[in-house]
Amino acid sequence: MAVKLHRCRGQFVKIKGHPCWRVEKALIDMGVEYERVPGPGPKSKRTTVSEGTGQPKYPAIQFEDGSWYREESKDMERTIRGGGLMERASSGASAGGGEETTELH
């Protein structure tokens, strides 16, 4: 199952602490098939991500079944590297209204 990684447009930023890169690198390292979906910069224009997760923050993952996954990037990385990403599809975990986070990106 391929997933869509909704992330910032700063794809050239490949530093360890960058939230979007952290999650994308985990997808790459774990061999997860994904499509990169760079979104708009201003939070007010991130309607797709906001409608999917309930918040305008990147990164966010959209599954083929239409469900979404969004947590702090460190938690997302841990889930991906631990092999639990696909369990988040349609599980209700951070899908369609996600949990509140404090990550500012």
C-alpha positions as CSV (number, residue, x, y, z in Angstrom):
1,M,0.0,0.0,0.0
2,A,1.5,3.4,-1.0
3,V,1.0,6.3,1.2
4,K,1.0,10.1,0.6
5,L,3.4,12.1,2.6
6,H,2.0,15.7,3.0
7,R,5.0,17.8,3.8
8,C,6.4,21.3,3.4
9,R,7.8,22.6,0.2
10,G,11.3,22.8,1.7
11,Q,12.4,19.4,0.2
12,F,15.9,20.7,-0.1
13,V,16.1,20.8,3.7
14,K,17.6,17.4,4.7
15,I,18.8,18.0,8.2
16,K,18.2,15.5,10.9
17,G,15.9,17.7,13.1
18,H,13.6,19.0,10.3
19,P,10.2,17.4,11.0
20,C,9.2,16.7,7.4
21,W,12.6,15.2,6.5
22,R,12.7,13.1,9.7
23,V,9.5,11.4,8.6
24,E,10.4,11.1,4.9
25,K,13.8,9.7,5.8
26,A,12.1,7.0,8.0
27,L,9.9,6.1,5.0
28,I,12.9,5.8,2.7
29,D,14.9,3.8,5.2
30,M,12.1,1.4,5.9
31,G,11.3,0.9,2.2
32,V,7.8,2.2,2.5
33,E,6.3,3.2,-0.9
34,Y,5.2,6.8,-0.7
35,E,4.2,9.8,-2.8
36,R,5.6,13.1,-1.8
37,V,2.9,15.8,-1.7
38,P,4.5,19.2,-1.0
39,G,1.8,21.6,0.3
40,P,1.4,25.3,0.7
41,G,3.5,27.2,3.2
42,P,1.0,29.3,5.0
43,K,-1.0,27.3,7.5
44,S,-4.2,29.1,6.4
45,K,-3.8,27.5,3.0
46,R,-3.3,23.9,4.2
47,T,-6.9,23.0,3.7
48,T,-6.3,19.4,2.6
49,V,-4.2,18.6,5.7
50,S,-6.5,20.5,8.0
51,E,-9.6,18.6,6.7
52,G,-7.8,15.3,7.0
53,T,-6.1,15.7,10.4
54,G,-8.0,18.5,12.1
55,Q,-4.9,20.6,12.1
56,P,-2.7,22.5,9.6
57,K,0.6,21.0,10.6
58,Y,3.2,19.0,8.6
59,P,4.1,16.3,8.1
60,A,1.0,14.2,7.8
61,I,0.4,10.8,6.1
62,Q,-2.7,9.9,4.0
63,F,-3.4,6.2,3.4
64,E,-5.0,4.8,0.3
65,D,-8.3,4.2,2.2
66,G,-8.5,8.0,2.9
67,S,-7.6,7.8,6.6
68,W,-4.8,10.1,7.9
69,Y,-2.0,9.8,10.5
70,R,-0.5,12.8,12.2
71,E,1.6,13.0,15.4
72,E,4.7,14.8,16.4
73,S,7.4,13.9,13.9
74,K,9.5,12.1,16.4
75,D,6.5,9.8,17.2
76,M,5.8,9.3,13.5
77,E,9.4,8.4,12.9
78,R,9.3,5.9,15.8
79,T,6.0,4.3,14.5
80,I,7.5,4.0,10.9
81,R,10.8,2.6,12.1
82,G,9.0,0.2,14.4
83,G,7.0,-1.2,11.5
84,G,3.6,0.1,12.8
85,L,2.7,2.6,10.1
86,M,0.2,0.5,8.2
87,E,-1.6,-0.3,11.5
88,R,-2.5,3.4,11.7
89,A,-4.6,3.2,8.5
90,S,-8.3,3.3,9.4
91,S,-7.4,2.6,13.0
92,G,-8.6,6.0,14.1
93,A,-5.2,7.0,15.5
94,S,-4.8,10.6,14.6
95,A,-7.1,10.2,11.7
96,G,-9.7,12.8,10.7
97,G,-9.4,15.0,13.7
98,G,-6.0,14.0,15.0
99,E,-4.7,14.7,18.5
100,E,-3.4,18.1,19.5
101,T,0.3,18.6,19.1
102,T,2.7,21.4,20.0
103,E,5.1,20.9,17.1
104,L,5.4,24.2,15.2
105,H,6.1,23.6,11.6
